[in-house]
Amino acid sequence: MARGCSLLLLVLLSALAGCLNLSPELRRDNADQLASASGWQKVRLSAGRFVLAGYLPKNIPGHSTTLTVYIEGDGLAWITPSLASTDPTPQHPIGLMLALHHPKGAAAYLARPCQYAEGEDRRGCSVEYWTDKRFAPEVVEASDRAIDQFKEKFQAQRLVLVGYSGGGAVAALIAARRHDVALLVTVAGNLDHQKWTAQHHATPLTGSLNPPDAWEQLQDVPQLHFVGGRDQVVGRGVAESFANRFPANKRPETQVIQDFDHTCCWADQWQVLFAPYTH
């Protein structure tokens, strides 16, 4: 009986893999192809505990006054509500697609720890870093160090940080520790994971920092938070919970795009949505 159940489980997981595109190699290839089609290439950044992946234009302009860094979402963190993924590389890298649709000026893309990583680049990777410790201090530290490397490559003076979904939390936590962020932007951002897990009756992210706790460091950072009116994954309540931690005269701007959900249609409309905020 046990052997029969094991065989059935393997068959079910194999079928699930086919539906969800669970192959990390295919997911990495998909991102490479998207980037290459836009004249971007993959880079690797040694950043403390992790080696982070990123994508940059093949021709980097020198002395960029402002560099916009796009930070990816959580990726494929879970296969089912109770089964964590073995590799968080996103199936649909919305953060990358936003970067490739950047309207104007210098831009770079930063993956989250262990996304697009293989071989020795998976050092430090364990499942906790895309589940309950996805916003841990060491994750924020590594991402911050990688952004320093981007800033040096572009010889930039200031930053705009754009975070998609869980990348919005990382972007906010990075902005709270820097003094060169001209604008913090999130897209369907998970800006208060305590509110988020409570809404979904999910296990709290006990190993993670929470952006609302950094409101004092963020109160003078210009911010813009895009929310999908039909987003059932994160939604308006999470952004409002974050904003409500600020004094009334410091409350960040939130824009609700009524017909958008968590994934649609941010990349398709990004040049229109974000163009007014680029220089």
Summary of the structure (lengths in Angstrom):
residues: 279
radius of gyration: 18.4
end to end distance: 65.2
largest distance: 66.5
contacts: 936
relative contact order: 0.13
helix: 41%
strand: 20%
